[in-house]
Amino acid sequence: MECLHLVPTYYSMMDTYYVMEMLTTLRPKLVQQLLEVCTSVKVKRLFLYMAEKSKHPWFHAINLSKVDLGEGKRSIVKNGVYNNKYGITISKELDDYE
């Protein structure tokens, strides 16, 4: 989550996504607690977007209704692709990545 806070200034979206892809054994209860206390809307939205895109089995155990995702749109990168579900503009490269 700390790396996501530094996107795109210090880390690229793709680099952080590659890390997210490897987080297959996270504990859902701990992830839930971290998301609930996290104060960065950007971090929470990116984390959830990447976790869902990675199709992690623990993602479905997260109770999204308890995670405050704020209001309004967040533009993480310029000239990117808007993801309506999470209200973020992400890089086209990440959007296209399978």
C-alpha positions as CSV (number, residue, x, y, z in Angstrom):
1,M,0.0,0.0,0.0
2,E,2.9,2.3,0.7
3,C,4.2,1.7,-2.8
4,L,0.8,2.6,-4.3
5,H,1.0,5.9,-2.4
6,L,4.1,6.7,-4.4
7,V,2.6,6.0,-7.8
8,P,3.4,7.5,-10.3
9,T,6.0,9.8,-8.8
10,Y,8.4,7.1,-7.7
11,Y,6.9,3.8,-9.0
12,S,5.2,3.0,-12.2
13,M,1.7,1.6,-12.2
14,M,2.9,-1.5,-14.0
15,D,5.7,-2.1,-11.5
16,T,3.3,-2.0,-8.6
17,Y,0.8,-4.2,-10.4
18,Y,3.5,-6.8,-10.9
19,V,4.0,-6.8,-7.2
20,M,0.3,-7.1,-6.6
21,E,0.1,-10.1,-8.9
22,M,2.4,-12.0,-6.6
23,L,0.4,-11.2,-3.4
24,T,-1.7,-14.4,-3.7
25,T,-1.6,-15.4,0.0
26,L,-2.7,-12.3,1.8
27,R,-5.0,-12.7,4.8
28,P,-8.4,-11.2,4.0
29,K,-9.1,-10.1,7.6
30,L,-5.8,-8.2,7.8
31,V,-6.3,-6.6,4.3
32,Q,-9.8,-5.6,5.4
33,Q,-8.4,-3.9,8.6
34,L,-5.7,-2.1,6.6
35,L,-8.1,-0.8,4.0
36,E,-10.5,0.4,6.7
37,V,-7.8,2.4,8.5
38,C,-6.0,3.7,5.4
39,T,-6.6,7.4,4.9
40,S,-5.6,7.6,1.2
41,V,-8.5,7.3,-1.2
42,K,-6.0,6.9,-4.1
43,V,-4.3,4.0,-2.4
44,K,-7.5,2.2,-1.5
45,R,-8.9,2.5,-5.0
46,L,-5.7,1.4,-6.7
47,F,-5.3,-1.5,-4.3
48,L,-8.8,-2.8,-4.9
49,Y,-8.6,-2.2,-8.6
50,M,-5.3,-4.2,-8.9
51,A,-6.4,-6.9,-6.5
52,E,-9.6,-7.5,-8.5
53,K,-7.7,-7.3,-11.8
54,S,-5.3,-9.9,-10.5
55,K,-8.2,-12.2,-9.6
56,H,-6.9,-13.0,-6.2
57,P,-9.1,-15.5,-4.3
58,W,-8.9,-13.3,-1.1
59,F,-10.4,-10.3,-2.9
60,H,-13.9,-11.7,-2.6
61,A,-13.6,-11.9,1.2
62,I,-13.2,-8.1,1.4
63,N,-16.3,-6.2,2.5
64,L,-16.2,-3.2,0.3
65,S,-19.1,-1.5,2.1
66,K,-16.8,-1.0,5.1
67,V,-14.1,0.7,3.0
68,D,-14.4,4.4,2.5
69,L,-13.5,5.1,-1.1
70,G,-14.4,8.8,-0.9
71,E,-16.2,10.7,-3.5
72,G,-15.4,12.1,-6.9
73,K,-12.9,11.0,-9.5
74,R,-9.2,10.5,-9.0
75,S,-6.7,11.0,-11.9
76,I,-3.6,9.0,-11.2
77,V,-2.0,9.6,-14.6
78,K,-2.6,12.0,-17.4
79,N,-4.2,10.8,-20.6
80,G,-5.1,7.5,-19.1
81,V,-8.1,5.2,-19.1
82,Y,-11.0,5.9,-16.7
83,N,-12.2,3.0,-14.6
84,N,-15.8,3.7,-13.6
85,K,-16.1,1.2,-10.8
86,Y,-13.3,2.7,-8.8
87,G,-13.4,6.2,-10.2
88,I,-9.8,6.3,-11.1
89,T,-7.8,7.2,-14.3
90,I,-5.1,4.6,-14.8
91,S,-2.5,4.0,-17.4
92,K,-3.6,2.5,-20.7
93,E,-0.8,0.0,-20.3
94,L,-2.3,-1.3,-17.1
95,D,-5.8,-1.3,-18.5
96,D,-4.7,-3.4,-21.5
97,Y,-2.5,-5.8,-19.5
98,E,-3.9,-9.3,-19.1
